[in-house]
């Protein structure tokens, strides 16, 4: 079925710093237009979907410079600073890369029925099936040297039935369409569009996208980039805050809801706000009887496995850990929040000194996200001994490291509360051996630290020569209850790869939602994923362009990668590699 552009499609206003909230009549009209088109979208043939993705890639690339410039202004990011690369990388690059992978998956569906898995599919000794999903292309191997990723499936999936758990919506089209409400995130510019793409092409739902008030300035640019969808009433964009969100969630024309944000916002949607919502939650009576999915944050741990680290190893990993925090000024759900170390490791204090040294050299950033200053103050009030790096100036907050927090204080704010600003903590666990420490660290991450979104392990290759340590690390990867588990590479990178899943570890009940439910990204369209597992080199060469120490390199590399993904060509690769090597 061909989905034609509709008469009377919305006009595209100019991007401005202030966008007015949509009134109820505008929201009603948008929902009505989507409802009228939802069944046609289910029937839409794969070749037409491929054409739509091609147009999306072209249009997203066309607005990329203005998109990045709008984010730089709003977040007060200085030219030439690492923040420039962050906005190119986590904005248009991530979206266009994942659109490119979605196009590849759709082409596979057209020719062979399911997306092609680029690496081996294996069955672990415990019966769990894993599928290597990254690298997908030769260019992935070049630009992400040494990084691999697998998706681990839920119990019950076998190698034989794995293909039946991929692209399920494309195998069975005899069902009514749905209208999904996507409540956008305010911190990373690609999140909302990526969630909309997932709902459309993986879950077969047309989308009403409500921008977050923090970055509503992107709305007009999203309208331009997604005009191929909007012209056909497959997607609409509306604006507003909590009041508009509540109206849309309760609207009878909204069939499903997806949110990226706070678990408290999720609870308000599902159970209702205030005392009435708390009573509903206590009695197990949701306010809404709609499917609600969400990615809701995390107190992200980094588990440091002790080993024979050299001075240069310590310096590299200090940059690595600091970069996990400073990216996007700390306003990431995947930012480092708790460094877990072995209490008796000889290099424990050296690593912390290295992290403090890096943070002392990194300019402070504007605390652009609402509530950051108050959250920062609450952590500092609980931990006045915290080390602060850099000076508070205007809207800029110093970086903060709270080291030596006792693991026995399980209710400490650093373990129970996502700071969502530029601060993190460190704790150390006693153990008589490295394998025992790893086992204790896994239990601590699973049972004490809040959330299940992502976790990173750092382990020296020489440590893995000890069979007992190697076995303990592999058991840790299996036992960690997180949606993304990464070894020697920031787990937050899993947000970018596209073929990996992004979301909480499955199984949270609505009454204790924590990091959320459901996944996004997942370009190979697995219907029963449990988690994604990434493995990287101990020290990547060249140093990744997202390291905070890379300065101008990040902006240059990710800008070039945007236009590479928009139109891949071997002729473009040398220039990207040279920019990465220059540093």
PyMOL commands that set and color helices and strands:
alter all, ss='L'
color gray80, all
select helices_A, chain A and resi 24-43+46-75+82-112+138-143+162-165+168-171+190-201+213-225+227-230+242-250+263-271+274-283+311-330+348-361+372-382+413-416+434-447+463-465+467-479+491-497+510-512+548-550+552-566+570-582
alter helices_A, ss='H'
color red, helices_A
select strands_A, chain A and resi 121-123+129-134+148-153+178-183+205-210+235-238+256-260+291-295+300-304+336-342+365-366+387-389+396-397+399-405+423-429+454-458+484-487+501-503+516-517+519-521+529-535
alter strands_A, ss='S'
color yellow, strands_A
deselect
rebuild
show_as cartoon
